[in-house]
C-alpha cells in the first residue's frame, strides 16, 4: 500500500494594534517564548499596524509560514494524523515604555501557563519589570512593599485576580488599569486568553487611546 505525503501550510501569528504608535509594516522584532514549555517561536517581520484591540486576530501575525508533511494512506483514504492538543496557556504582548527608532512599538510576545504571578511570568521570560529599580535593595523582590513593579493592563484585565489590599493602598492615586505585578495572579492553570501589558507605565513616552 503506497502512502502519499500531503503538505499542510499555515500562517501563525498575532497581529497587534497600537493606537497612535506605529504605521503599518516595519514592526519591531517580536519574540514568542513559552515559560511553561508550551511552544517557542520567534518572528521578526512586518505586519502590525497598531497595538491592542485584543491582539487583533492571532492568526495574522506570526508571519513565518510553517510547512509540515502529513502522511496519509492513499488506499484506505485515511485522515491526516491529528496534531496533539496543546495545554491551556495565555498569550501576552509586553509593550516597552519607549518606541523603537523607526517609531514603532517595541513589543515582545510571550506565552505562559496561568495560575502564576504576573511578576514571575515577566521575569522568567526576560521582560523588563523594574527598570531603574532593578538592582539589589532598590525593590522588595515581590514582597508587595515597594510598589516598583507597576504595570498597566491595556487588554485582558479580566484574567487577573482582584486587587489586593496592598495594591489598593499603594495604587490609590494611580489609574485603575495599573497593577502590581507581584500581587496580580494570571487566572489559573486552565486559563486561556490574551493580554496586553504596558511595562513601566510611569516611564512611557506615549499614551493609549481609551
C-alpha positions in Angstrom: 0.0 0.0 0.0 1.5 3.3 -1.0 1.3 6.3 1.1 1.1 9.9 -0.1 2.6 13.0 1.5 0.3 15.9 2.0 1.8 19.4 2.6 0.0 21.4 5.1 0.9 25.1 5.0 -0.2 27.5 7.7 0.3 31.1 8.9 0.9 31.5 12.7 0.7 34.8 14.4 -0.6 37.7 16.4 -1.3 41.0 14.7 -1.4 43.9 17.1 -2.9 47.2 17.1 -1.4 50.2 18.9 -3.2 53.5 19.0 -1.1 56.3 17.7 2.0 54.3 17.8 3.0 52.6 14.6 2.5 52.8 10.9 1.8 49.5 9.2 4.8 47.5 8.4 8.3 47.7 9.9 7.2 46.1 13.1 9.7 45.6 15.9 11.3 42.3 16.4 8.7 40.1 18.0 9.8 37.2 20.1 7.5 34.4 21.3 8.6 32.2 24.2 6.8 29.8 26.4 7.5 29.8 30.2 5.5 26.6 30.6 7.2 24.7 27.7 4.1 25.0 25.6 5.7 26.5 22.5 8.7 28.6 21.5 8.7 30.7 18.3 10.4 33.7 17.0 9.2 36.1 14.4 10.8 39.2 13.0 8.8 40.8 10.3 6.4 43.5 9.3 2.7 43.3 9.5 1.5 45.1 12.6 -0.2 48.4 12.2 -1.4 49.2 15.7 -1.4 47.5 19.0 -4.1 46.4 21.4 -7.7 45.6 20.4 -7.3 42.1 21.7 -4.1 41.4 19.9 -6.2 41.6 16.7 -6.6 38.2 15.1 -3.9 36.0 16.5 -3.8 34.2 13.2 -2.4 37.2 11.3 0.8 37.9 13.0 3.5 35.2 13.4 4.5 35.9 9.9 6.6 32.8 9.3 4.9 30.3 7.1 5.1 26.8 8.6 5.0 23.8 6.3 4.7 20.3 7.6 4.3 16.9 5.8 1.4 14.7 6.9 1.4 11.1 5.8 -1.9 9.7 4.6 -2.9 6.2 3.5 -4.0 6.6 -0.1 -5.6 3.2 -0.4 -7.7 3.4 2.8 -8.4 7.1 2.4 -7.3 7.6 6.0 -7.4 11.0 7.5 -4.3 13.1 8.2 -2.9 12.4 11.7 -4.3 15.0 14.1 -1.8 17.2 15.9 -1.6 16.7 19.7 -3.7 19.2 21.6 -1.7 21.9 23.3 -2.2 22.5 27.1 -4.1 25.7 28.1 -2.0 28.9 28.0 -2.2 32.7 28.0 -0.7 34.8 25.2 1.0 38.1 26.2 2.1 41.2 24.4 4.5 43.2 26.6 5.0 46.8 25.4 8.2 48.6 26.3 7.9 52.2 27.5 9.9 53.6 24.6 9.3 53.3 20.9 11.9 51.9 18.5 14.0 54.3 16.4 11.6 53.9 13.5 8.6 55.0 15.7 7.0 51.6 16.0 6.1 49.9 19.3 8.7 47.7 21.0 6.5 44.7 21.6 7.6 41.3 23.0 5.3 38.3 22.6 5.3 35.5 25.2 3.1 32.5 26.1 2.8 31.2 29.7 0.7 28.9 31.8 -1.9 30.6 34.0 -2.0 30.4 37.8 1.3 32.3 38.2 2.1 35.8 39.5 2.5 38.3 36.6 5.9 39.2 38.1 7.1 35.7 37.8 5.9 35.4 34.2 7.7 38.6 33.2 11.0 37.8 35.0 11.0 34.2 33.7 10.6 35.5 30.2 13.2 38.2 30.5 10.7 41.1 30.3 11.9 44.3 32.0 9.8 44.8 35.1 11.7 47.1 37.4 13.5 49.5 35.0 15.8 51.8 37.1 14.9 49.8 40.3 16.3 46.5 39.0 19.1 46.4 41.5 19.7 44.9 44.9 17.9 46.8 47.7 16.0 49.0 45.2 12.9 46.8 45.2 11.3 44.4 47.7 11.7 41.4 45.3 8.0 40.5 45.3 7.0 41.4 48.8 4.4 44.0 47.9 6.1 46.7 49.9 7.9 49.0 47.4 5.4 49.5 44.5 8.2 49.4 41.9 6.7 46.5 39.8 3.8 48.6 38.4 2.4 47.6 35.1 -0.6 48.9 33.0 -3.1 46.3 31.9 -4.2 47.5 28.4 -6.1 44.4 27.5 -7.1 41.2 29.3 -7.6 42.6 32.8 -10.4 40.1 33.4 -7.8 37.4 33.6 -6.1 38.9 36.7 -7.1 38.3 40.3 -8.8 41.2 42.1 -6.7 43.9 43.6 -5.3 43.0 47.0 -5.4 45.4 50.0 -1.7 46.1 49.3 -2.5 47.2 45.8 -5.4 49.3 46.8 -3.2 51.2 49.3 -0.1 51.7 47.0 -2.1 52.4 43.9 -5.0 54.5 45.3 -3.8 57.6 43.4 -2.9 55.7 40.2 -5.1 54.8 37.2 -7.4 51.9 37.7 -5.6 49.9 35.0 -2.4 49.9 36.9 -1.5 46.8 38.9 1.4 45.5 41.0 2.9 42.5 39.1 3.9 40.8 42.3 0.3 40.9 43.6 -1.7 40.0 40.4 -2.2 36.3 39.6 -3.0 35.5 36.0 -6.0 33.2 36.1 -5.5 29.5 36.9 -3.7 26.6 35.2 -6.7 26.1 32.9 -7.0 29.7 31.8 -6.7 30.8 28.2 -6.8 34.2 26.7 -4.7 37.2 25.6 -3.2 40.1 27.5 -1.5 43.4 26.5 0.8 44.6 29.3 2.5 48.0 29.3 5.8 47.8 31.0 6.9 50.7 33.3 3.9 52.9 32.6 5.4 55.7 34.6 8.3 55.9 32.1 6.4 55.5 28.8 6.5 58.3 26.2 3.2 57.5 24.6 -0.5 57.3 25.6 -3.1 54.7 24.9 -6.4 55.7 23.4 -9.1 55.0 25.9 
